[in-house]
């Protein structure tokens, strides 16, 4: 956990593959993916209130107010810029590359091997299931 005042370069960056994290739980998320994404965003927002880390939660699909409602403070909620295969992965890579210079401790949460292979060297990866289990409940 990171707390206290810190310069931007000292603040860790966490970019979270929201759909991959949702998919790591066999909790019926597929019955209502928007509601599941909103629940995940709420859990990440609870974690955000305990850390100074910069958090970016990325989802597939068009922006949705129910999901974005948790955004604020050090949590940003982003959506893929286009439709189709690997659209959210592209957005995650963009977010990491755009911020890596300012946040040399960059973390990406995903279990997607293809996405992991596209990340810049030095990025720390965390499995989706373990991350989800470590989040506070909604």
Secondary structure, DSSP 8 states (H G I E B T S, - for coil): ---S---GGGS-EEEEEHHHHHHT--SSGGGSHHHHHHHHHHHHHHHHTT--SEEEEEESSS--HHHHTT-BTTEEEEE-SS-STTHHHHHHHHHHHHHTTT-SSEEEE---HHHHHHS-TT-EEE-HHHHHHHS---
